[in-house]
Amino acid sequence: MQREATATLTFITGTDERLRIDSSGNVGIGTTTPSQKLEVAGKVLATGFMTPSDGRLKIHVTQLLNVLDKLEKVRGVSFEWKEATGRKEIGVVAQELSAVFPELVLRQPIKIILQSIMAG
C-alpha cells in the first residue's frame, strides 16, 4: 500500500498496482484512472447485483406506449468481444438500442456502455 499523491491511495503486489482510490473517491481495480465510483478492468464475479425497483422509490411514473413496436426495432445479435476468449454471447448493440430507448444507454467520452435493459 502506498500514497502515490495527496489524496490517492494505491495497493501494489510485487511491482504491479492492483487497486487505486483517487482523490474523488473513485475506486479502480485493474485501472489507474477510474472514472466511476467503482471501475473494474477485467471480469467480475458476483453473486448478485441489486437494483431497486420498488414503486415507493419512484415519482412521475408513466406508462410506455407502443412498446412492442419499439422492441421490434431493437436487433438481437450474437457476437464475440474483440478483447475476449472467443466465447459467443448474445445481446444488443448499445448504439442501436440508444436510437429506440436512449434512457437505457449511458454515454461516456471514450465508449458507449449499455447501462441496463432490465433495471427500474
A tleap script that builds the chain and sets N, CA, C and O, in Angstrom:
source leaprc.protein.ff14SB
mol = sequence {
  NMET GLN ARG GLU ALA THR ALA THR LEU THR
  PHE ILE THR GLY THR ASP GLU ARG LEU ARG
  ILE ASP SER SER GLY ASN VAL GLY ILE GLY
  THR THR THR PRO SER GLN LYS LEU GLU VAL
  ALA GLY LYS VAL LEU ALA THR GLY PHE MET
  THR PRO SER ASP GLY ARG LEU LYS ILE HIE
  VAL THR GLN LEU LEU ASN VAL LEU ASP LYS
  LEU GLU LYS VAL ARG GLY VAL SER PHE GLU
  TRP LYS GLU ALA THR GLY ARG LYS GLU ILE
  GLY VAL VAL ALA GLN GLU LEU SER ALA VAL
  PHE PRO GLU LEU VAL LEU ARG GLN PRO ILE
  LYS ILE ILE LEU GLN SER ILE MET ALA CGLY
}
set mol.1.N position { 0.853 -1.166 0.000 }
set mol.1.CA position { 0.000 0.000 0.000 }
set mol.1.C position { 0.901 1.231 0.000 }
set mol.1.O position { 1.895 1.283 0.725 }
set mol.2.N position { 0.546 2.217 -0.817 }
set mol.2.CA position { 1.342 3.437 -0.825 }
set mol.2.C position { 0.481 4.618 -1.209 }
set mol.2.O position { -0.566 4.460 -1.837 }
set mol.3.N position { 0.922 5.793 -0.834 }
set mol.3.CA position { 0.288 7.043 -1.251 }
set mol.3.C position { 1.097 7.585 -2.397 }
set mol.3.O position { 2.200 8.095 -2.205 }
set mol.4.N position { 0.554 7.477 -3.586 }
set mol.4.CA position { 1.264 7.958 -4.766 }
set mol.4.C position { 1.240 9.478 -4.820 }
set mol.4.O position { 2.224 10.101 -5.220 }
set mol.5.N position { 0.131 10.076 -4.424 }
set mol.5.CA position { -0.025 11.527 -4.405 }
set mol.5.C position { -0.992 11.880 -3.289 }
set mol.5.O position { -1.636 10.999 -2.720 }
set mol.6.N position { -1.095 13.140 -2.980 }
set mol.6.CA position { -2.033 13.573 -1.961 }
set mol.6.C position { -3.431 13.091 -2.314 }
set mol.6.O position { -3.892 13.279 -3.439 }
set mol.7.N position { -4.092 12.479 -1.370 }
set mol.7.CA position { -5.469 12.000 -1.529 }
set mol.7.C position { -5.611 10.869 -2.539 }
set mol.7.O position { -6.713 10.631 -3.032 }
set mol.8.N position { -4.535 10.168 -2.859 }
set mol.8.CA position { -4.602 8.986 -3.719 }
set mol.8.C position { -3.949 7.833 -2.978 }
set mol.8.O position { -2.854 7.967 -2.433 }
set mol.9.N position { -4.631 6.705 -2.965 }
set mol.9.CA position { -4.124 5.525 -2.279 }
set mol.9.C position { -4.045 4.375 -3.272 }
set mol.9.O position { -5.010 4.112 -3.990 }
set mol.10.N position { -2.911 3.689 -3.321 }
set mol.10.CA position { -2.755 2.563 -4.241 }
set mol.10.C position { -2.343 1.316 -3.471 }
set mol.10.O position { -1.653 1.396 -2.455 }
set mol.11.N position { -2.773 0.172 -3.969 }
set mol.11.CA position { -2.395 -1.119 -3.416 }
set mol.11.C position { -1.576 -1.851 -4.467 }
set mol.11.O position { -2.007 -1.995 -5.611 }
set mol.12.N position { -0.407 -2.307 -4.079 }
set mol.12.CA position { 0.530 -2.917 -5.001 }
set mol.12.C position { 0.932 -4.293 -4.488 }
set mol.12.O position { 1.174 -4.474 -3.295 }
set mol.13.N position { 1.003 -5.271 -5.407 }
set mol.13.CA position { 1.600 -6.565 -5.078 }
set mol.13.C position { 2.765 -6.764 -6.036 }
set mol.13.O position { 2.627 -6.572 -7.244 }
set mol.14.N position { 3.894 -7.145 -5.496 }
set mol.14.CA position { 5.098 -7.212 -6.320 }
set mol.14.C position { 5.418 -5.815 -6.802 }
set mol.14.O position { 5.657 -4.913 -5.998 }
set mol.15.N position { 5.424 -5.635 -8.102 }
set mol.15.CA position { 5.631 -4.303 -8.670 }
set mol.15.C position { 4.392 -3.794 -9.406 }
set mol.15.O position { 4.439 -2.737 -10.035 }
set mol.16.N position { 3.278 -4.539 -9.332 }
set mol.16.CA position { 2.073 -4.192 -10.088 }
set mol.16.C position { 1.014 -3.548 -9.208 }
set mol.16.O position { 0.687 -4.050 -8.132 }
set mol.17.N position { 0.485 -2.430 -9.682 }
set mol.17.CA position { -0.629 -1.791 -8.986 }
set mol.17.C position { -1.891 -2.613 -9.213 }
set mol.17.O position { -2.216 -2.962 -10.348 }
set mol.18.N position { -2.592 -2.918 -8.142 }
set mol.18.CA position { -3.806 -3.750 -8.234 }
set mol.18.C position { -5.085 -2.950 -8.000 }
set mol.18.O position { -6.124 -3.262 -8.582 }
set mol.19.N position { -5.018 -1.912 -7.143 }
set mol.19.CA position { -6.207 -1.160 -6.780 }
set mol.19.C position { -5.803 0.272 -6.493 }
set mol.19.O position { -4.729 0.530 -5.949 }
set mol.20.N position { -6.685 1.215 -6.868 }
set mol.20.CA position { -6.416 2.640 -6.633 }
set mol.20.C position { -7.689 3.303 -6.133 }
set mol.20.O position { -8.780 3.038 -6.636 }
set mol.21.N position { -7.540 4.159 -5.147 }
set mol.21.CA position { -8.614 5.039 -4.703 }
set mol.21.C position { -8.119 6.457 -4.970 }
set mol.21.O position { -7.122 6.891 -4.393 }
set mol.22.N position { -8.818 7.178 -5.846 }
set mol.22.CA position { -8.327 8.505 -6.220 }
set mol.22.C position { -8.940 9.592 -5.339 }
set mol.22.O position { -9.737 9.305 -4.446 }
set mol.23.N position { -8.565 10.818 -5.597 }
set mol.23.CA position { -8.993 11.941 -4.761 }
set mol.23.C position { -10.493 12.209 -4.830 }
set mol.23.O position { -11.037 12.887 -3.958 }
set mol.24.N position { -11.174 11.684 -5.858 }
set mol.24.CA position { -12.628 11.838 -5.973 }
set mol.24.C position { -13.375 10.723 -5.248 }
set mol.24.O position { -14.603 10.737 -5.171 }
set mol.25.N position { -12.624 9.756 -4.716 }
set mol.25.CA position { -13.256 8.608 -4.074 }
set mol.25.C position { -13.564 7.494 -5.047 }
set mol.25.O position { -14.161 6.489 -4.662 }
set mol.26.N position { -13.169 7.647 -6.308 }
set mol.26.CA position { -13.371 6.587 -7.295 }
set mol.26.C position { -12.374 5.469 -7.034 }
set mol.26.O position { -11.214 5.717 -6.702 }
set mol.27.N position { -12.841 4.235 -7.187 }
set mol.27.CA position { -12.010 3.055 -6.953 }
set mol.27.C position { -11.773 2.355 -8.283 }
set mol.27.O position { -12.714 2.072 -9.024 }
set mol.28.N position { -10.521 2.083 -8.572 }
set mol.28.CA position { -10.180 1.369 -9.793 }
set mol.28.C position { -9.485 0.072 -9.473 }
set mol.28.O position { -8.535 0.048 -8.690 }
set mol.29.N position { -9.945 -1.006 -10.068 }
set mol.29.CA position { -9.300 -2.306 -9.960 }
set mol.29.C position { -8.855 -2.673 -11.366 }
set mol.29.O position { -9.681 -2.841 -12.263 }
set mol.30.N position { -7.549 -2.796 -11.552 }
set mol.30.CA position { -7.019 -3.087 -12.876 }
set mol.30.C position { -6.932 -1.856 -13.767 }
set mol.30.O position { -6.615 -1.978 -14.950 }
set mol.31.N position { -7.205 -0.685 -13.230 }
set mol.31.CA position { -7.076 0.567 -13.974 }
set mol.31.C position { -6.505 1.624 -13.046 }
set mol.31.O position { -6.809 1.645 -11.854 }
set mol.32.N position { -5.681 2.495 -13.595 }
set mol.32.CA position { -5.097 3.566 -12.785 }
set mol.32.C position { -5.866 4.872 -12.938 }
set mol.32.O position { -5.514 5.874 -12.314 }
set mol.33.N position { -6.914 4.873 -13.764 }
set mol.33.CA position { -7.697 6.089 -13.987 }
set mol.33.C position { -9.194 5.805 -13.892 }
set mol.33.O position { -9.906 5.938 -14.888 }
set mol.34.N position { -9.686 5.415 -12.711 }
set mol.34.CA position { -11.119 5.128 -12.594 }
set mol.34.C position { -11.955 6.386 -12.812 }
set mol.34.O position { -11.642 7.451 -12.281 }
set mol.35.N position { -13.020 6.251 -13.599 }
set mol.35.CA position { -13.897 7.386 -13.884 }
set mol.35.C position { -15.252 7.247 -13.204 }
set mol.35.O position { -16.100 8.130 -13.331 }
set mol.36.N position { -15.465 6.154 -12.487 }
set mol.36.CA position { -16.722 5.895 -11.799 }
set mol.36.C position { -16.423 5.542 -10.342 }
set mol.36.O position { -15.265 5.348 -9.974 }
set mol.37.N position { -17.467 5.459 -9.515 }
set mol.37.CA position { -17.265 5.088 -8.112 }
set mol.37.C position { -16.575 3.732 -7.996 }
set mol.37.O position { -15.778 3.527 -7.081 }
set mol.38.N position { -16.864 2.803 -8.906 }
set mol.38.CA position { -16.142 1.541 -8.989 }
set mol.38.C position { -15.969 1.199 -10.457 }
set mol.38.O position { -16.947 1.031 -11.185 }
set mol.39.N position { -14.722 1.095 -10.886 }
set mol.39.CA position { -14.424 0.711 -12.269 }
set mol.39.C position { -13.457 -0.455 -12.244 }
set mol.39.O position { -12.390 -0.382 -11.635 }
set mol.40.N position { -13.842 -1.530 -12.911 }
set mol.40.CA position { -13.040 -2.739 -12.941 }
set mol.40.C position { -12.642 -3.025 -14.378 }
set mol.40.O position { -13.496 -3.104 -15.260 }
set mol.41.N position { -11.345 -3.180 -14.613 }
set mol.41.CA position { -10.848 -3.577 -15.925 }
set mol.41.C position { -10.598 -5.079 -15.854 }
set mol.41.O position { -9.564 -5.516 -15.349 }
set mol.42.N position { -11.532 -5.857 -16.353 }
set mol.42.CA position { -11.450 -7.309 -16.281 }
set mol.42.C position { -12.787 -7.884 -15.888 }
set mol.42.O position { -13.769 -7.156 -15.745 }
set mol.43.N position { -12.825 -9.176 -15.716 }
set mol.43.CA position { -14.065 -9.865 -15.367 }
set mol.43.C position { -14.387 -9.673 -13.892 }
set mol.43.O position { -13.489 -9.553 -13.059 }
set mol.44.N position { -15.686 -9.647 -13.578 }
set mol.44.CA position { -16.162 -9.513 -12.209 }
set mol.44.C position { -17.054 -10.710 -11.910 }
set mol.44.O position { -17.941 -11.039 -12.698 }
set mol.45.N position { -16.827 -11.350 -10.794 }
set mol.45.CA position { -17.688 -12.442 -10.344 }
set mol.45.C position { -18.432 -11.951 -9.119 }
set mol.45.O position { -17.819 -11.520 -8.143 }
set mol.46.N position { -19.748 -12.016 -9.170 }
set mol.46.CA position { -20.561 -11.576 -8.045 }
set mol.46.C position { -21.742 -12.521 -7.914 }
set mol.46.O position { -22.176 -13.127 -8.894 }
set mol.47.N position { -22.253 -12.643 -6.718 }
set mol.47.CA position { -23.423 -13.489 -6.505 }
set mol.47.C position { -24.709 -12.740 -6.837 }
set mol.47.O position { -25.784 -13.339 -6.886 }
set mol.48.N position { -24.602 -11.445 -7.063 }
set mol.48.CA position { -25.772 -10.686 -7.480 }
set mol.48.C position { -25.547 -9.197 -7.395 }
set mol.48.O position { -24.715 -8.722 -6.622 }
set mol.49.N position { -26.292 -8.469 -8.191 }
set mol.49.CA position { -26.315 -7.023 -8.143 }
set mol.49.C position { -27.756 -6.612 -7.907 }
set mol.49.O position { -28.662 -7.096 -8.585 }
set mol.50.N position { -27.970 -5.737 -6.967 }
set mol.50.CA position { -29.324 -5.313 -6.646 }
set mol.50.C position { -29.597 -3.932 -7.225 }
set mol.50.O position { -28.821 -2.998 -7.025 }
set mol.51.N position { -30.710 -3.815 -7.946 }
set mol.51.CA position { -31.174 -2.542 -8.458 }
set mol.51.C position { -32.596 -2.356 -7.955 }
set mol.51.O position { -33.501 -3.060 -8.402 }
set mol.52.N position { -32.809 -1.432 -7.044 }
set mol.52.CA position { -34.158 -1.260 -6.500 }
set mol.52.C position { -35.159 -0.924 -7.593 }
set mol.52.O position { -34.861 -0.145 -8.498 }
set mol.53.N position { -36.352 -1.514 -7.509 }
set mol.53.CA position { -37.411 -1.231 -8.467 }
set mol.53.C position { -38.736 -0.973 -7.753 }
set mol.53.O position { -39.792 -0.947 -8.384 }
set mol.54.N position { -38.675 -0.787 -6.461 }
set mol.54.CA position { -39.857 -0.588 -5.633 }
set mol.54.C position { -40.572 0.698 -6.037 }
set mol.54.O position { -39.951 1.756 -6.133 }
set mol.55.N position { -41.868 0.603 -6.269 }
set mol.55.CA position { -42.661 1.762 -6.664 }
set mol.55.C position { -42.626 2.888 -5.650 }
set mol.55.O position { -42.818 4.050 -6.008 }
set mol.56.N position { -42.383 2.558 -4.384 }
set mol.56.CA position { -42.324 3.606 -3.350 }
set mol.56.C position { -41.106 4.508 -3.506 }
set mol.56.O position { -41.040 5.568 -2.883 }
set mol.57.N position { -40.142 4.102 -4.328 }
set mol.57.CA position { -38.934 4.897 -4.539 }
set mol.57.C position { -39.017 5.760 -5.795 }
set mol.57.O position { -38.064 6.471 -6.115 }
set mol.58.N position { -40.147 5.709 -6.515 }
set mol.58.CA position { -40.249 6.363 -7.816 }
set mol.58.C position { -41.294 7.477 -7.802 }
set mol.58.O position { -42.262 7.438 -7.042 }
set mol.59.N position { -41.072 8.467 -8.659 }
set mol.59.CA position { -42.067 9.516 -8.869 }
set mol.59.C position { -42.244 9.699 -10.376 }
set mol.59.O position { -41.414 9.246 -11.165 }
set mol.60.N position { -43.309 10.352 -10.761 }
set mol.60.CA position { -43.600 10.640 -12.174 }
set mol.60.C position { -43.600 9.362 -13.018 }
set mol.60.O position { -43.034 9.344 -14.111 }
set mol.61.N position { -44.222 8.310 -12.528 }
set mol.61.CA position { -44.301 7.039 -13.247 }
set mol.61.C position { -45.373 7.154 -14.328 }
set mol.61.O position { -46.528 7.456 -14.031 }
set mol.62.N position { -44.994 6.915 -15.568 }
set mol.62.CA position { -45.953 6.944 -16.672 }
set mol.62.C position { -45.788 5.683 -17.502 }
set mol.62.O position { -44.688 5.149 -17.640 }
set mol.63.N position { -46.890 5.224 -18.046 }
set mol.63.CA position { -46.862 4.010 -18.854 }
set mol.63.C position { -46.239 4.288 -20.215 }
set mol.63.O position { -46.513 5.321 -20.826 }
set mol.64.N position { -45.407 3.374 -20.691 }
set mol.64.CA position { -44.808 3.484 -22.016 }
set mol.64.C position { -45.833 3.048 -23.059 }
set mol.64.O position { -46.589 2.100 -22.848 }
set mol.65.N position { -45.842 3.745 -24.168 }
set mol.65.CA position { -46.776 3.426 -25.246 }
set mol.65.C position { -46.032 2.789 -26.411 }
set mol.65.O position { -44.858 3.079 -26.643 }
set mol.66.N position { -46.714 1.930 -27.131 }
set mol.66.CA position { -46.171 1.283 -28.334 }
set mol.66.C position { -44.862 0.544 -28.066 }
set mol.66.O position { -43.957 0.565 -28.899 }
set mol.67.N position { -44.757 -0.103 -26.918 }
set mol.67.CA position { -43.516 -0.766 -26.516 }
set mol.67.C position { -43.153 -1.899 -27.477 }
set mol.67.O position { -41.987 -2.032 -27.850 }
set mol.68.N position { -44.109 -2.703 -27.879 }
set mol.68.CA position { -43.795 -3.816 -28.781 }
set mol.68.C position { -43.274 -3.314 -30.127 }
set mol.68.O position { -42.364 -3.913 -30.701 }
set mol.69.N position { -43.843 -2.223 -30.630 }
set mol.69.CA position { -43.342 -1.648 -31.879 }
set mol.69.C position { -41.888 -1.210 -31.728 }
set mol.69.O position { -41.072 -1.423 -32.625 }
set mol.70.N position { -41.573 -0.599 -30.593 }
set mol.70.CA position { -40.204 -0.147 -30.349 }
set mol.70.C position { -39.252 -1.331 -30.181 }
set mol.70.O position { -38.138 -1.315 -30.705 }
set mol.71.N position { -39.693 -2.356 -29.450 }
set mol.71.CA position { -38.841 -3.528 -29.240 }
set mol.71.C position { -38.508 -4.226 -30.550 }
set mol.71.O position { -37.412 -4.763 -30.708 }
set mol.72.N position { -39.443 -4.220 -31.485 }
set mol.72.CA position { -39.175 -4.848 -32.779 }
set mol.72.C position { -38.080 -4.129 -33.559 }
set mol.72.O position { -37.506 -4.704 -34.484 }
set mol.73.N position { -37.780 -2.882 -33.202 }
set mol.73.CA position { -36.718 -2.126 -33.857 }
set mol.73.C position { -35.340 -2.406 -33.249 }
set mol.73.O position { -34.319 -2.000 -33.805 }
set mol.74.N position { -35.314 -3.096 -32.113 }
set mol.74.CA position { -34.041 -3.424 -31.458 }
set mol.74.C position { -33.583 -4.775 -31.980 }
set mol.74.O position { -34.287 -5.776 -31.845 }
set mol.75.N position { -32.423 -4.795 -32.565 }
set mol.75.CA position { -31.882 -6.008 -33.176 }
set mol.75.C position { -31.171 -6.842 -32.118 }
set mol.75.O position { -30.213 -6.377 -31.500 }
set mol.76.N position { -31.632 -8.066 -31.909 }
set mol.76.CA position { -30.917 -9.019 -31.069 }
set mol.76.C position { -29.784 -9.630 -31.888 }
set mol.76.O position { -29.981 -10.001 -33.045 }
set mol.77.N position { -28.597 -9.736 -31.286 }
set mol.77.CA position { -27.437 -10.231 -32.034 }
set mol.77.C position { -26.655 -11.248 -31.215 }
set mol.77.O position { -26.704 -11.248 -29.985 }
set mol.78.N position { -25.929 -12.118 -31.923 }
set mol.78.CA position { -24.913 -12.939 -31.262 }
set mol.78.C position { -23.574 -12.352 -31.687 }
set mol.78.O position { -23.437 -11.841 -32.798 }
set mol.79.N position { -22.575 -12.427 -30.787 }
set mol.79.CA position { -21.310 -11.764 -31.058 }
set mol.79.C position { -20.200 -12.344 -30.184 }
set mol.79.O position { -20.448 -13.125 -29.265 }
set mol.80.N position { -18.984 -11.942 -30.494 }
set mol.80.CA position { -17.818 -12.198 -29.651 }
set mol.80.C position { -17.162 -10.857 -29.383 }
set mol.80.O position { -17.079 -10.020 -30.282 }
set mol.81.N position { -16.694 -10.639 -28.162 }
set mol.81.CA position { -15.971 -9.413 -27.826 }
set mol.81.C position { -14.619 -9.415 -28.520 }
set mol.81.O position { -13.990 -10.466 -28.638 }
set mol.82.N position { -14.166 -8.264 -28.977 }
set mol.82.CA position { -12.859 -8.159 -29.629 }
set mol.82.C position { -11.732 -8.566 -28.697 }
set mol.82.O position { -10.779 -9.216 -29.124 }
set mol.83.N position { -11.830 -8.187 -27.414 }
set mol.83.CA position { -10.770 -8.472 -26.444 }
set mol.83.C position { -11.209 -9.571 -25.479 }
set mol.83.O position { -11.186 -9.368 -24.265 }
set mol.84.N position { -11.606 -10.721 -25.997 }
set mol.84.CA position { -12.116 -11.772 -25.114 }
set mol.84.C position { -11.592 -13.134 -25.526 }
set mol.84.O position { -10.693 -13.249 -26.359 }
set mol.85.N position { -12.161 -14.145 -24.935 }
set mol.85.CA position { -11.696 -15.513 -25.107 }
set mol.85.C position { -12.273 -16.212 -26.323 }
set mol.85.O position { -11.947 -17.373 -26.572 }
set mol.86.N position { -13.127 -15.534 -27.093 }
set mol.86.CA position { -13.739 -16.171 -28.252 }
set mol.86.C position { -15.065 -16.827 -27.941 }
set mol.86.O position { -15.623 -17.520 -28.792 }
set mol.87.N position { -15.588 -16.623 -26.732 }
set mol.87.CA position { -16.873 -17.188 -26.345 }
set mol.87.C position { -18.009 -16.382 -26.961 }
set mol.87.O position { -18.011 -15.154 -26.872 }
set mol.88.N position { -18.973 -17.050 -27.581 }
set mol.88.CA position { -20.125 -16.374 -28.168 }
set mol.88.C position { -21.076 -15.910 -27.076 }
set mol.88.O position { -21.324 -16.619 -26.100 }
set mol.89.N position { -21.605 -14.700 -27.261 }
set mol.89.CA position { -22.602 -14.153 -26.342 }
set mol.89.C position { -23.763 -13.620 -27.156 }
set mol.89.O position { -23.673 -13.512 -28.379 }
set mol.90.N position { -24.857 -13.286 -26.480 }
set mol.90.CA position { -25.991 -12.671 -27.153 }
set mol.90.C position { -26.355 -11.382 -26.428 }
set mol.90.O position { -26.100 -11.240 -25.232 }
set mol.91.N position { -26.945 -10.454 -27.152 }
set mol.91.CA position { -27.331 -9.186 -26.558 }
set mol.91.C position { -27.789 -8.217 -27.619 }
set mol.91.O position { -28.368 -8.607 -28.633 }
set mol.92.N position { -27.522 -6.942 -27.372 }
set mol.92.CA position { -27.853 -5.886 -28.317 }
set mol.92.C position { -26.640 -4.983 -28.468 }
set mol.92.O position { -25.693 -5.072 -27.686 }
set mol.93.N position { -26.666 -4.106 -29.480 }
set mol.93.CA position { -25.597 -3.128 -29.688 }
set mol.93.C position { -26.075 -1.819 -29.074 }
set mol.93.O position { -27.148 -1.324 -29.417 }
set mol.94.N position { -25.278 -1.259 -28.166 }
set mol.94.CA position { -25.698 -0.072 -27.419 }
set mol.94.C position { -26.082 1.088 -28.331 }
set mol.94.O position { -27.071 1.772 -28.066 }
set mol.95.N position { -25.327 1.321 -29.390 }
set mol.95.CA position { -25.640 2.425 -30.287 }
set mol.95.C position { -27.016 2.244 -30.928 }
set mol.95.O position { -27.743 3.221 -31.111 }
set mol.96.N position { -27.377 1.018 -31.268 }
set mol.96.CA position { -28.680 0.737 -31.871 }
set mol.96.C position { -29.802 0.852 -30.839 }
set mol.96.O position { -30.872 1.377 -31.144 }
set mol.97.N position { -29.564 0.367 -29.628 }
set mol.97.CA position { -30.556 0.462 -28.563 }
set mol.97.C position { -30.838 1.916 -28.224 }
set mol.97.O position { -31.978 2.287 -27.946 }
set mol.98.N position { -29.798 2.736 -28.249 }
set mol.98.CA position { -29.922 4.153 -27.922 }
set mol.98.C position { -30.881 4.880 -28.855 }
set mol.98.O position { -31.543 5.831 -28.440 }
set mol.99.N position { -30.963 4.448 -30.101 }
set mol.99.CA position { -31.858 5.089 -31.066 }
set mol.99.C position { -33.325 4.886 -30.691 }
set mol.99.O position { -34.170 5.715 -31.028 }
set mol.100.N position { -33.632 3.789 -29.997 }
set mol.100.CA position { -35.017 3.461 -29.648 }
set mol.100.C position { -35.311 3.765 -28.182 }
set mol.100.O position { -36.364 4.318 -27.865 }
set mol.101.N position { -34.393 3.409 -27.289 }
set mol.101.CA position { -34.543 3.623 -25.852 }
set mol.101.C position { -33.301 4.342 -25.312 }
set mol.101.O position { -32.459 3.702 -24.681 }
set mol.102.N position { -33.165 5.647 -25.541 }
set mol.102.CA position { -31.953 6.356 -25.118 }
set mol.102.C position { -31.733 6.324 -23.607 }
set mol.102.O position { -30.601 6.467 -23.146 }
set mol.103.N position { -32.796 6.138 -22.835 }
set mol.103.CA position { -32.668 6.103 -21.378 }
set mol.103.C position { -31.894 4.875 -20.884 }
set mol.103.O position { -31.429 4.855 -19.745 }
set mol.104.N position { -31.756 3.867 -21.723 }
set mol.104.CA position { -31.088 2.638 -21.315 }
set mol.104.C position { -29.597 2.627 -21.614 }
set mol.104.O position { -28.914 1.657 -21.287 }
set mol.105.N position { -29.081 3.677 -22.224 }
set mol.105.CA position { -27.671 3.703 -22.613 }
set mol.105.C position { -26.986 4.896 -21.973 }
set mol.105.O position { -27.463 6.027 -22.065 }
set mol.106.N position { -25.872 4.633 -21.331 }
set mol.106.CA position { -25.060 5.680 -20.723 }
set mol.106.C position { -23.898 5.971 -21.646 }
set mol.106.O position { -23.114 5.074 -21.955 }
set mol.107.N position { -23.774 7.209 -22.092 }
set mol.107.CA position { -22.678 7.590 -22.983 }
set mol.107.C position { -21.536 8.149 -22.162 }
set mol.107.O position { -21.736 8.987 -21.283 }
set mol.108.N position { -20.324 7.671 -22.460 }
set mol.108.CA position { -19.116 8.188 -21.831 }
set mol.108.C position { -18.195 8.684 -22.930 }
set mol.108.O position { -18.336 8.275 -24.083 }
set mol.109.N position { -17.253 9.560 -22.594 }
set mol.109.CA position { -16.402 10.142 -23.635 }
set mol.109.C position { -15.660 9.111 -24.493 }
set mol.109.O position { -15.494 9.324 -25.694 }
set mol.110.N position { -15.217 8.015 -23.909 }
set mol.110.CA position { -14.390 7.064 -24.638 }
set mol.110.C position { -15.225 6.005 -25.337 }
set mol.110.O position { -14.881 5.575 -26.438 }
set mol.111.N position { -16.310 5.580 -24.720 }
set mol.111.CA position { -17.074 4.469 -25.273 }
set mol.111.C position { -18.530 4.591 -24.866 }
set mol.111.O position { -18.865 5.349 -23.956 }
set mol.112.N position { -19.387 3.853 -25.532 }
set mol.112.CA position { -20.793 3.783 -25.147 }
set mol.112.C position { -20.979 2.488 -24.372 }
set mol.112.O position { -20.606 1.411 -24.838 }
set mol.113.N position { -21.551 2.605 -23.200 }
set mol.113.CA position { -21.726 1.439 -22.343 }
set mol.113.C position { -23.218 1.181 -22.163 }
set mol.113.O position { -23.976 2.103 -21.863 }
set mol.114.N position { -23.634 -0.047 -22.343 }
set mol.114.CA position { -25.018 -0.414 -22.085 }
set mol.114.C position { -25.250 -0.310 -20.590 }
set mol.114.O position { -24.605 -1.009 -19.809 }
set mol.115.N position { -26.159 0.549 -20.190 }
set mol.115.CA position { -26.383 0.766 -18.762 }
set mol.115.C position { -27.233 -0.352 -18.177 }
set mol.115.O position { -26.835 -1.007 -17.213 }
set mol.116.N position { -28.388 -0.564 -18.755 }
set mol.116.CA position { -29.265 -1.582 -18.205 }
set mol.116.C position { -30.427 -1.820 -19.149 }
set mol.116.O position { -30.918 -0.895 -19.796 }
set mol.117.N position { -30.859 -3.062 -19.223 }
set mol.117.CA position { -32.039 -3.384 -20.011 }
set mol.117.C position { -33.198 -3.721 -19.077 }
set mol.117.O position { -34.348 -3.389 -19.365 }
set mol.118.N position { -32.894 -4.380 -17.958 }
set mol.118.CA position { -33.928 -4.861 -17.067 }
set mol.118.C position { -34.129 -3.962 -15.845 }
set mol.118.O position { -35.035 -4.222 -15.054 }
set mol.119.N position { -33.328 -2.924 -15.661 }
set mol.119.CA position { -33.375 -2.114 -14.447 }
set mol.119.C position { -34.633 -1.282 -14.362 }
set mol.119.O position { -35.275 -0.971 -15.365 }
set mol.120.N position { -34.965 -0.932 -13.134 }
set mol.120.CA position { -36.026 0.036 -12.913 }
set mol.120.C position { -37.293 -0.605 -12.570 }
set mol.120.O position { -38.292 0.081 -12.352 }
savepdb mol mol.pdb
quit
